[in-house]
Amino acid sequence: MSSVSISQQRGLYSNITEKELPEIREDISRLREQIGTGKRINRPSDGPTDYSVGEEMGRLDNKIDRRLSTIEN
């Protein structure tokens, strides 16, 4: 069991303002999604450049698979 008292826990959150709560909730939601999927980038808005690189890598992987299949047959 944790030895942190209720007053200490309140102190941890006392500096958070009402304006910051929506952003904190959004961050928590994003982190939960990343943990749940095991992916850092789940949609283009998570990192447009990284997302496009990932998409291109997927296309190249498919192209290589098709060529290997052709060679094997």
Backbone torsions as a table, in degrees:
resi	resn	phi	psi	omega
1	MET	NA	145.5	-177.2
2	SER	-72.5	143.5	179.2
3	SER	-97.8	10.3	179.6
4	VAL	-79.2	126.3	-178.9
5	SER	-79.1	164.2	179.1
6	ILE	-60.4	-39.8	-179.7
7	SER	-65.8	-34.6	177.0
8	GLN	-68.5	-39.3	178.7
9	GLN	-64.0	-41.6	178.1
10	ARG	-62.0	-37.0	179.3
11	GLY	-63.1	-32.6	179.4
12	LEU	-63.1	-33.8	-174.4
13	TYR	-104.8	2.4	-174.6
14	SER	-69.6	-22.1	-178.3
15	ASN	-87.7	-4.2	179.8
16	ILE	-82.2	128.6	179.6
17	THR	-96.7	164.5	178.6
18	GLU	-59.5	-33.3	-179.7
19	LYS	-67.1	-28.6	-177.0
20	GLU	-83.1	-20.6	-175.2
21	LEU	-57.7	-47.0	179.7
22	PRO	-59.5	-39.5	179.2
23	GLU	-66.9	-40.1	178.8
24	ILE	-65.1	-42.7	178.0
25	ARG	-62.2	-40.4	178.4
26	GLU	-64.0	-42.4	177.9
27	ASP	-62.0	-44.0	179.4
28	ILE	-63.1	-43.0	178.5
29	SER	-61.1	-44.2	179.4
30	ARG	-63.1	-43.4	179.8
31	LEU	-65.5	-39.2	176.9
32	ARG	-62.2	-40.7	178.3
33	GLU	-64.0	-43.2	179.6
34	GLN	-63.0	-41.6	178.2
35	ILE	-65.6	-43.4	-178.1
36	GLY	-65.1	-38.1	-178.1
37	THR	-92.2	-19.3	-175.5
38	GLY	75.6	11.2	-179.1
39	LYS	-118.9	140.3	176.3
40	ARG	-77.9	-33.3	-178.5
41	ILE	-116.3	116.2	-178.6
42	ASN	-109.9	-16.1	-179.9
43	ARG	-153.8	161.0	-177.5
44	PRO	-54.2	-35.4	-177.3
45	SER	-69.4	-15.7	177.9
46	ASP	-71.8	-20.6	-179.7
47	GLY	172.7	85.2	-173.5
48	PRO	-52.1	-44.6	-178.8
49	THR	-67.5	-47.7	179.8
50	ASP	-63.7	-37.4	178.6
51	TYR	-62.9	-44.1	-178.9
52	SER	-66.7	-35.8	176.0
53	VAL	-64.0	-43.5	178.1
54	GLY	-61.8	-42.0	177.9
55	GLU	-62.8	-43.6	179.2
56	GLU	-64.0	-39.9	177.7
57	MET	-63.4	-38.2	176.8
58	GLY	-63.5	-41.8	178.0
59	ARG	-64.2	-42.3	178.8
60	LEU	-65.1	-38.8	177.6
61	ASP	-60.8	-44.1	178.0
62	ASN	-63.6	-40.4	179.9
63	LYS	-63.4	-43.9	178.5
64	ILE	-63.7	-43.3	178.2
65	ASP	-58.8	-42.9	179.3
66	ARG	-63.9	-42.1	-179.5
67	ARG	-67.6	-40.5	177.0
68	LEU	-63.4	-39.7	177.8
69	SER	-62.2	-40.2	178.8
70	THR	-65.1	-41.3	-179.7
71	ILE	-65.3	-41.1	-178.0
72	GLU	-68.8	-25.0	-177.6
73	ASN	-96.4	NA	NA
